Amino acid sequence: MRKFLQINNKGRFSNFDFVCMGLGLLAFIFYYGEVWKNSFNIPRWDDYNVFFGWLKEYLDSQSVGEKFKLLFAPHGETEHIMAPMRLIVLCNYYLSGTVNLLPVIVIGNLFWIGIAAMFCLYIKSKKEMPVFVLFVILLMFNGQNLETCTWAISSIVNISPIFFGMMSILLIFSNKTRLMYILGLIIAVITVFSNGNGLCIIPAIAVGLWSQGRSKEALIVSSVLVLAGVGYFLSMNTSVGTKMVFFELLRNPVKPLVSFFSFVGAIFYIPSKQWIPVLVGLFVVGTYVYGIIREYHINNPLWFSFFTFMLCTAALVAIGRPSGMIAPLRYRTYISMFPILTLLFFFDYRDNMIIRKVVRYILPVPVLLYSVFCTFLYAQKAEKRTEYLKLSTLNWQLHGNGLFHGSTNSGTAELSWAEASGIYKMPVMPFSQLDYPICNNAIFSDKNSQIKYNISSIEENNGYYIIKGFAYIEHANMDFTDIYLYLISPTDTIRLKPFAERHYDLLEPSESLSSRSLSICENSGFCAILNKPDIPCGTYSLGIEICKRMIVPLNRTYSITTDTLFYF
């Protein structure tokens, strides 16, 4: 065992290190297999505004000044300015004359891989590199980040600020050449305009330089970045929502504080146990403060500046989201940074050898199990979002609406313009690609559960039946559930696995967007597509089964027989 763990006298890696590298490579390959499987040239949500709505406005503008101003205009009604994102959109358009979302997703993922690569430059002890790289891969390339890495706009907007911020810190603190320093300063300015949290690079670099006794440089860099920040604030919207956020902060200052710690520790976010991420956040912030007390930050300015950047980002999120929704999946890219920065401190921790050995030899096992569990769990959410995307193409083909957006008609004007202009064409998926295999001779047990349901439409098109509706369990969270439909006749029972479909119309106007209500909106809808020849002629009643799938032994099913009859 000692020989397995030890690095030999020539400084080569031990067998344990090779095992870590092999596990990291497998996790990386599997993750990008999931990214590839769930990435499509189909827009969702803000993609319609950025790739089509904003691009139309840009192309219609008459002067160079107007076009330049549009690059730095706020995104919709928000305060976010996303200049790099818009430059990528323009490059995408001018290089091909069309809009294709897949190259944008590739660029976003290259940023994500670049962040992982730059982390290798942060660790002081190179002999710890293989284990640390394993931690980086397991914490960055797991299922929690699949939504961001497969969504065009999110892959740029929620990854590029981290990438540019990290690179600017590396270049400014490299102490190599003045050219590197100037380049780092330029990239820091780009960071400011990459997203709302890009402004956090200003205090991050300033405190890092001050901690090194480089007060003159800190003053110069701060002045340049503050000027960029002033330009940002002059361009941004001050919406009603923004003003309400600050009123809420004054009225209840404790709530944003709790949200801050919860966001920092949200890698362990559990809706029913919201005190867990708060405790984890306290530990992470405690590590940052302890590192300053022990003067770790003086010899590790990269760690100190980037940690400061991420904590300022968490503070902005906590202030900007007083409703308490602090851990949507698109923000998990930021959240993934905190455990890595915390581990980085303990890898270089010299005061206690036992802690270092625990981090090196024992901690990889629970982190590996955690990463596998997250990938298993959140791959299910990615699968449903893929179904939403495919249904977007069907809804557009049949009805000219129902896109993957906030409401039925959202995005239709932007997509209509894009198709009329010839810069984008919504993919047409044949019904044969949307028709799920059916299971004959299935067994259905009516448990008369508290299931609310509605069959909203039944239509016939091109030799296929399309059944739409929703079903959910009363007083229960609908995350990680599957809905099955059963066609039941006296002679046969047929089981169908419909596509998942969103139903934001289920959210009452007076109801807050809680974890449960959001889970019902996103997981209760269904759309079953049946090939007519696959269904024997007869009269069928419809059964609905909801299966909550977590770990197989814990799966629970709920079922009900509806009053709906089908005549095939």
Buried (B, 14 or more C-beta within 10 A) or exposed (E): EEEEEEBEEEEEBBEBBEBBBEBBEEBBEBBBEBBEBBBBBBBBBBBBBBBBBBBBBBEEBEEEEEBEEBBBBBBEEBBBBBBBBBEBBBEBBEEEEBBBBEBBBBBBBEBBBBBBEBBEEBBEEEBBBBBBBBBBBBBBBBBBBBBBBBBBBBBBBBBBBBBBBBBBBBBBBBEEEEEBBEBBBEBBBBBBBBBBBBBBBBBBBBBBBBBBEBEEBBEBBBEBBBEBBEBBEEBBBEBEEBEEBEEBBEEEEEBBBBBBBBBBBBBBBEEEEBEBBBEBBBBBBEBBEEBBEEEBBEEBBBBBBBBBBBBBBBBBBBBBBBEBBBBBBBBBBBBBBBBBBBBBBBBBBEEEEEEBEEBBEEBBEEBBEBBBBBBBBBBBBBBBBBBBBBBBBBBBBEEEBBBBBEEBEBBBEBBEBBBEBEBBEBBEBEBEEBBBEBBEEBEBEEEEBEBEBBBBEBEEEEEBBBBBBBBBBEEBBBBBBBBBBBBBBEEBBBBBBBBBBBBBEBBEEEEEEBBBBBBBBBBBBBBBBBBEEBBEEEEBBBBBBBBBBBEEEEEEBBBBBBEBEBEB
